[in-house]
Amino acid sequence: MNAPRPILFVDRDGTLIVEPKPSLQIDSFEKLEFLPGVITALAKIHRELGYDLVLVSNQDGLGTESFPQEDFDGPQNLMLQIFAGEGVIFREVLIDPSFPHEDSPNRKPRLGLVEKYRLLPALKRSMMVGDRESDMEFAKNLGIEAIQLVETGAELPSDGIPPRKQCRDWNEIYEYLANRDRIASCARKTEETAIEGTLCLDGTGRYEISTGLGFFDHMLEQLARHGKFDLFLTCRGDLEVDEHHTIEDVGITLGEAFREALDNKRGIERYGAAEEPVSVKLPMDESRAEVLVDLSGRPALQWEVPFHRERIGDVPTEMFHHFFRSFVDASRSTLHITASGKNEHHLIEIVFKAFSRALRKAVSREKNARGIPTTKGVL
Ligand SMILES: [Mg+2]
């Protein structure tokens, strides 16, 4: 699976390179000075974390007598060339040349230059890095998170509005981006169901789940608790018809949320249950379950779970297979589930527990291994 890449919008002066005082213009080669660590950090953010890079900069009066274009071009082109030599390639370089008093719609914090990115599927996972309030406002206007680079040695300003993460250097920015909680919204609205909620893969097992089906809620609570995911989910489904749409749509929504939260899967264990063995086996009294997970990008379900009763609580037993089928299709993962037991409440509960543990391992972030875990380059 090749998820759309989020964008790291970056300011230039005071963010990538030092803003010289008092002129604030970088109009000669002598004034070109990179911020410490910026090249290495951006290379890793681009290569390992999968962000595309877009430079957005206001250059007051560029192309006028006060700031001739050729004075700007030399240092700018050298800067881009040095970045490119280290693997930092900007997808786009956007410069607004107006003066503040001209009130240009393209001048940060306005969005004229980035209008086309507003429809980007990965926009909500995108970020802005800048040093000034106008950069923070730009992020707010675009509806994305902001990181403010605050000078080393300077006092951190008190929490401003809009909210932002404040970092003192580029290494801190990289660490913040690499270790951010992986969160996705659970949202789906059809004629048959309305689902809302959030999923956090880096949670502690907190949950609040309400689908109108008590036994199904109980199973989803296992997923949160044993997977150590935070799961908040409400489903209002057409239970007056039957349980089918509610269970199916929750399976689809959860699968989509996992897929979204994993982004393009950098830094995760490819195989659930780690390298050896590749399965999670759990007992529960007389029942047992084995679950194998591969977040392969290819949906497949092997299901060997024999039920003899028609229902457990308010859930028809045939719907468990359908739930996992919906989940693998939406998450594009491979699941092999085998279980046996006499007590059917135990039987399905241990399936959900083993599934949760396997999934937890499958999405855990390996320390210091942030490449995509396949030789094919994408999953
Ligand atoms: Mg700046």
Residues whose N, C-alpha, C, O or C-beta is under 5 A from the ligand:
A	BS01	MG	D11 R12 D13 G14 T15 D131 R132
